[in-house]
Amino acid sequence: MKLGNILSRAFIGLILITIVTISVIPFLWVFASSFKSNAEIMSTKMGFANGLKFSNYVNAFKIAPIDRFYVNSIIVAFFGILLNVFVSSTAAYVLARFPFKGSRFLTVLLSMGLFIPGAALLQPVFLVTSAVKLNNSYAGLVIVYSAFGLATTLYVMISYFKTIPKELEESAYIDGSGFVNTFARIILPLTRPALSTAAVLQFLLCWNEFQFALILTNDHKVRTLPVALYYFKSSFASDYGAMFAATILVIMPSIIVFVLLQKQVVSGLVAGSVKG
């Protein structure tokens, strides 16, 4: 093996190790701190001198209604994924397969959502949802999150639809299959990797989003899980152990979902980038 190849691989490996270290160490520190007392967290000593404080997780449920927030997050994420994937997949199929005058401009316009920061939309989204009486409701969060994920899902689906041979649709039309039947029974099943990718990305958005969940809701009956951390910041900031325990409870589902479905996510992104 040439020296240049060895050096390039070593450099790439060093970069990967650095990225993994920066990503994993903060999580491990928070996870370990969730089993410590305040005094142990504030000290520089390593380990668990007084044992594991499992009571931090019990206190987290006492300080914030985490169980209710879990239910709310599941409801919002489930319907947010359904609405986003349904609207985006149908729109992406038309834009990828049936170009019309202005379709390219429409695609670019819809993709502009990738470049707009969410913080810039706080006030207009709040005013719109207030005007249509969708504040403090599941429907409001579902619609807002579905709209925010539209650009990403549209990009993934359009890229993947372009990899599917048009001969499949032509054969179906010759056999008498209609547009809806061809899309639902022939084309859509072939896009499972892309659908999995879109669903996972949309789940992460719905599960982890904080700003709009806080602004658009004012009742714990509809607030989602990330808002639970706001309870610790505003009233119980001194209980760091419980706060870190709540943080672990918030982020673990998204980590588990991504780890379980990472192969589908990667295959969907790669397949859409080869021919798209």
For each residue, the residues with C-beta under 8 A, 3 or more apart:
1: 5 6
2: 5 6
3: 6 7
4: 7 8
5: 1 2 8 9
6: 1 2 3 9 10
7: 3 4 10 11
8: 4 5 11 12
9: 5 6 12 13
10: 6 7 13 14
11: 7 8 14 15
12: 8 9 15 16
13: 9 10 16 17
14: 10 11 17 18
15: 11 12 18 19
16: 12 13 19 20
17: 13 14 20 21
18: 14 15 21 22
19: 15 16 22 23
20: 16 17 23 24
21: 17 18 24 25
22: 18 19 25 26
23: 19 20 26 27
24: 20 21 27 28
25: 21 22 28 29
26: 22 23 29 30
27: 23 24 30 31 251
28: 24 25 31 32
29: 25 26 32 33
30: 26 27 33 34 244 247 248
31: 27 28 34 35 244 248
32: 28 29 35 36 48
33: 29 30 36 41 240 241 244
34: 30 31 56 57 241 244 245 247 248
35: 31 32 48 52 53 54 56 241
36: 32 33 40 41 48 53 56 241
37: 40 41 50 53 241
38: 41 42 238 239 240 241
39: 42 43
40: 36 37 43 45 48 49 50
41: 33 36 37 38 240 241 244
42: 38 39 240
43: 39 40
44:
45: 40 49
46:
47:
48: 32 35 36 40 51 52
49: 40 45
50: 37 40 53
51: 48
52: 35 48
53: 35 36 37 50 56 241
54: 35 57 58
55: 58 59
56: 34 35 36 53 59 60 241 242 244 245
57: 34 54 60 61 242 245 249
58: 54 55 61 62
59: 55 56 62 63 239 241 242 245
60: 56 57 63 64 66 242 243 245 246 249
61: 57 58 64 66 67
62: 58 59
63: 59 60 231 232 235 236 239 242 246
64: 60 61 69 228 229 231 232 246
65: 68 69 220 228
66: 60 61 69 70 225 228 246 249
67: 61 70 71
68: 65 71 72 220 221
69: 64 65 66 72 73 220 223 224 225 227 228
70: 66 67 73 74 225
71: 67 68 74 75
72: 68 69 75 76 138 221 222 223 224 225
73: 69 70 76 77 206 207 224 225
74: 70 71 77 78
75: 71 72 78 79 138
76: 72 73 79 80 138 141 142 145 206 224
77: 73 74 80 81 202 203 206 207
78: 74 75 81 82
79: 75 76 82 83 138 142
80: 76 77 83 84 141 142 145 146 149 202 205 206
81: 77 78 84 85 199 202 203 206
82: 78 79 85 86
83: 79 80 86 87 142 143 146
84: 80 81 87 88 145 146 149 150 153 198 202
85: 81 82 88 89 153 195 198 199 202
86: 82 83 89 90
87: 83 84 90 91 146 150
88: 84 85 91 92 149 150 153 154 157 198
89: 85 86 92 93 153 157 188 191 195 198
90: 86 87 93 94 183
91: 87 88 94 95 110 154
92: 88 89 95 96 153 154 157 158 161
93: 89 90 96 97 157 161 183 187
94: 90 91 97 98
95: 91 92 98 99 103 106 107 154 158
96: 92 93 157 158 161 162
97: 93 94 161 166 169
98: 94 95 103
99: 95 103 104
100: 103
101:
102: 105 106
103: 95 98 99 100 106 107
104: 99 107 108
105: 102 108 109
106: 95 102 103 109 110
107: 95 103 104 110 111 154 158
108: 104 105 111 112
109: 105 106 112
110: 91 106 107 113 150 151 154
111: 107 108 114 151 154 155
112: 108 109 115 116 151
113: 110 116 147 148 150 151
114: 111 151 152 155
115: 112
116: 112 113 120 121
117: 120 121
118: 121 122 148 209 211 212
119: 122 211
120: 116 117
121: 116 117 118 124 125
122: 118 119 125 126 211 212 215
123: 126 127
124: 121 127 128
125: 121 122 128 129 144 212 216
126: 122 123 129 130 135 215 216
127: 123 124 130 131
128: 124 125 131 132
129: 125 126 132 134 135 140 144 216
130: 126 127 133 134 135
131: 127 128
132: 128 129
133: 130
134: 129 130 137 139 140 143 216
135: 126 129 130 140 216 217 218
136: 140 216 217 218 219 222
137: 134 140 141 222
138: 72 75 76 79 141 142 222
139: 134 142 143
140: 129 134 135 136 137 143 144 216
141: 76 80 137 138 144 145 206 212 213 216 217 222 224
142: 76 79 80 83 138 139 145 146
143: 83 134 139 140 146 147
144: 125 129 140 141 147 148 212 216
145: 76 80 84 141 142 148 149 202 205 206 209 212
146: 80 83 84 87 142 143 149 150 202
147: 113 143 144 150
148: 113 118 144 145 205 209
149: 80 84 88 145 146 152 153 198 201 202 205 206
150: 84 87 88 110 113 146 147 153 154
151: 110 111 112 113 114 154 155
152: 114 149 155 156 198 201 202
153: 84 85 88 89 92 149 150 156 157 198 201 202
154: 88 91 92 95 107 110 111 150 151 157 158
155: 111 114 151 152 158 159
156: 152 153 159 160 194 197 198 201 268 269 272
157: 88 89 92 93 96 153 154 160 161 191 194 195 198
158: 92 95 96 107 154 155 161 162 276
159: 155 156 162 163 194 272 273 276
160: 156 157 163 164 191 193 194 268 271 272 276
161: 92 93 96 97 157 158 164 187 191 194
162: 96 158 159 272 275 276
163: 159 160 271 272 274 275 276
164: 160 161 168 187 190 191
165: 168
166: 97 169 170
167: 170 171
168: 164 165 171 172 186 187 190
169: 97 166 172 173 182 186 187
170: 166 167 173 174
171: 167 168 174 175
172: 168 169 175 177 181 182 186
173: 169 170 176 177 182
174: 170 171
175: 171 172
176: 173
177: 172 173 181 182 185 186
178: 181 182
179: 182 183
180: 183 184
181: 172 177 178 184 185 186
182: 169 172 173 177 178 179 185 186 187
183: 90 93 179 180 186 187 188
184: 180 181 187 188
185: 177 181 182 188 189
186: 168 169 172 177 181 182 183 189 190
187: 93 161 164 168 169 182 183 184 190 191
188: 89 183 184 185 191 195
189: 185 186 192
190: 164 168 186 187
191: 89 157 160 161 164 187 188 194 195
192: 189 195 196 264
193: 160 196 197 264 267 268 271
194: 156 157 159 160 161 191 197 198 268 271 272
195: 85 89 157 188 191 192 198 199 268
196: 192 193 199 200 261 264 265 268
197: 156 193 194 200 201 264 265 267 268 269 272
198: 84 85 88 89 149 152 153 156 157 194 195 201 202 268
199: 81 85 195 196 202 203
200: 196 197 203 204 257 258 261 264 265
201: 149 152 153 156 197 198 204 205 265
202: 77 80 81 84 85 145 146 149 152 153 198 199 205 206
203: 77 81 199 200 206 207 254 257
204: 200 201 207 208 254 257 258
205: 80 145 148 149 201 202 208 209
206: 73 76 77 80 81 141 145 149 202 203 209 224
207: 73 77 203 204 224 225 226 253 254
208: 204 205 226 250 251 254
209: 118 145 148 205 206 212 213 224 226
210: 213 214 226 227 229 230
211: 118 119 122 214 215
212: 118 122 125 141 144 145 209 215 216
213: 141 209 210 216 217 223 224 226 227
214: 210 211 217 223 227 230
215: 122 126 211 212
216: 125 126 129 134 135 136 140 141 144 212 213
217: 135 136 141 213 214 222 223 224 227
218: 135 136
219: 136 222 223
220: 65 68 69 223
221: 68 72
222: 72 136 137 138 141 217 219
223: 69 72 213 214 217 219 220 227 228
224: 69 72 73 76 141 206 207 209 213 217 227
225: 66 69 70 72 73 207 228 249 250
226: 207 208 209 210 213 229 250
227: 69 210 213 214 217 223 224 230 231
228: 64 65 66 69 223 225 231 232 246 249 250
229: 64 210 226 232 233 243 246 247 250
230: 210 214 227 233 234
231: 63 64 227 228 234 235 236
232: 63 64 228 229 235 236 237 239 242 243 246
233: 229 230 237 243
234: 230 231 237
235: 63 231 232
236: 63 231 232 239 242 243
237: 232 233 234 243
238: 38
239: 38 59 63 232 236 242 243
240: 33 38 41 42 243 244
241: 33 34 35 36 37 38 41 53 56 59 244 245
242: 56 57 59 60 63 232 236 239 245 246
243: 60 229 232 233 236 237 239 240 246 247
244: 30 31 33 34 41 56 240 241 247 248
245: 34 56 57 59 60 241 242 248 249
246: 60 63 64 66 228 229 232 242 243 249 250
247: 30 34 229 243 244 250 251
248: 30 31 34 244 245 251 252
249: 57 60 66 225 228 245 246 252
250: 208 225 226 228 229 246 247
251: 27 208 247 248 254 255
252: 248 249 255 256
253: 207 256 257
254: 203 204 207 208 251 257 258
255: 251 252 258 259
256: 252 253 259 260
257: 200 203 204 253 254 260 261
258: 200 204 254 255 261 262 265
259: 255 256 262
260: 256 257
261: 196 200 257 258 264 265
262: 258 259 265 266
263: 266 267
264: 192 193 196 197 200 261 267 268
265: 196 197 200 201 258 261 262 268 269
266: 262 263 269 270
267: 193 197 263 264 270 271
268: 156 160 193 194 195 196 197 198 264 265 271 272
269: 156 197 265 266 272 273
270: 266 267 273 274
271: 160 163 193 194 267 268 274
272: 156 159 160 162 163 194 197 268 269 276
273: 159 269 270 276
274: 163 270 271
275: 162 163
276: 158 159 160 162 163 272 273
